Structure formats: structure tokens, C-alpha cells
Amino acid sequence: MLKQMFKSIGVAFDGIIDLIKSENNAKVHLVSTIVVIIVGFKLQFLAIEWLWISLAIAGVWVAELINTAIEKLTDLVSPEISPIAKKVKDYAAGAVLVMAIWAIFVFCLISFPHLWMWLAFSR
């Protein structure tokens, strides 16, 4: 049972690594994730703020993984150009956009007060 669980986790990590290697948007998400974490440490986010930031980061990654899965599946079942397939892909991409906008909002809401205090009192 434990062996099967580790195998399942390995397969999941393979999917994440493949996503990062093959999808340009995933590379943007990776860089953004790293930047947000560095800024969070620099500005000394509080635990509750890290909770919101981590939820936003995870939400974007989950949305991107689901979006890519939907795109790949759509390409498989509808290799020809189809207006319905386009709508399916557009809806999935829209979900990522909504999540990314929310994540940016959360980051700004949390980081701007810290940044303001850092700029105001670091002189």
C-alpha cells in the first residue's frame, strides 16, 4: 500500500515537471511563485498572510494543471478545428486567468502594506 502511494505521488510529480517543461505559462507561474516567495521572506509576511499567499499560489497551479489536461484531452478527442473545442479550451483558460487575477490581488493586498512600512522606516 505504501509502495503504491509513493508511486502515485511520483506520477503526480511527473505531471507537474512535464507541465513546467512543456507549457510556457507554467514557466511564468514558476518564476512568479519564486518571486512571490522571495518577496514574502524579504517583507516578513505573517503566518496568516502566508496561508493566503500559499492558497493563491496553489490555486493558480491547480487551475493551470486542469487547464492543460482539458486542452490535451480536447486535442485528443477533437483533433480537427471545432468551434465547440475552442470554447472548451477558452473556458478552461479563462479559469486560469480568473485565478491568476485573484492571486495577484491577494499578493498586492498583503505585500503593499509591508512594502509601504519597509520604505517608510528603512531610512
N, C-alpha and C positions, 0 to 999 in steps of 0.2 A: 504494500500500500504506500509506504514512504517512497519507494523507488518510483512508482507511478506518479506520485505528487511532484517529485523533483523533475521527472521527465516532462510533465505538463508545464511546469514553471519554465523549463528550458525552451520548450516550444514557444511559449508566450514571449520570452526574451528574444528568440529568433525573429519573431514577428516585428517586435519593436526595432531591432537592429536593421532588419530589411527595410522597414519604413524609412528610417533615417538615411540609409544608403540610397534608396531609390526615389524618394519624394523630396523635391526642393522645399516645399512648405514645412516638412518635418525638420529640415536643416535650420530653417528660420526659427521654428519653435524651440529647437535645441539651443541655439545661440541666445534666444530671448530668455529661456529658462535659466541659463548660466548667468546672464547679465542680471536678471532679477534676483537671483540668489546672492550674487556678489554685492549688489546694492543693498539688499536686506541685511547682510552681515555688516557692511560699512555703516549703515544708518541705525544698526542695532534694533531691528524690529522686535517687538514683544511677542511672547508665545501666541497670544490670540491673533496677532497680525500674521504670524507665520501660518497659523491654521487657515486663515482666509487666502493667503498667497498660495499655499500648497493646494488648496481646493481649486483655485483658479487655474493653476498650472496643470493639475491632474485633469481638470475638465477640458482644457484645450487639447491635451494629448489624447484623451479618450475620444473626443469628437473627431480628431484627425484620424485616429485608427479606424473608427467606424466609417468615416467618410471614404477612406481609401479602400476599405473592404467592400463598401457598397459600389464604388467605382469599378473595382476589379470584377466583382460579380456581375455588374451591369454589362461590362465589356464581354464577359464570357457568354452571357445568355442573349445578348443583343450586339453582335459584332458589327452589324450594319448600322448606318446612321438612322436614328429613330427619334422623333420628337418626344416620345414618352421617356426613352432612355436619357435624353438630355435633361428633361425635367427632374428625373430621379437624381441625377448627378448634381444638378443645380440646387436641389433641396438639401442634399447632404452637405454640399459646400457651404450653403447658407447657414447650416447648423454650426459649422466650424467658425464662420465669421461672427455669428452671434456670441458664441463662447469666447472668442478672442477679444471682441469688443468689451465684453463683461470683465474679462481678465485684465485688460488694460485699465478699465475703470477702477477695479479693485486695487491694482498696483498704484495708480495715481492717488486714490483716496488714502491709502496707507503711507505712501512714500513722501508725498508733498509736505505734510506737516513735519516729518522728520527732517526733510531736506531744508525746509524753512528754518527750523531750530538750529541745524548744523551750520547753515550760512550765517544766521544772525549771531550765534555765540562762538563761532570758531575764530573770531578776530582778536 
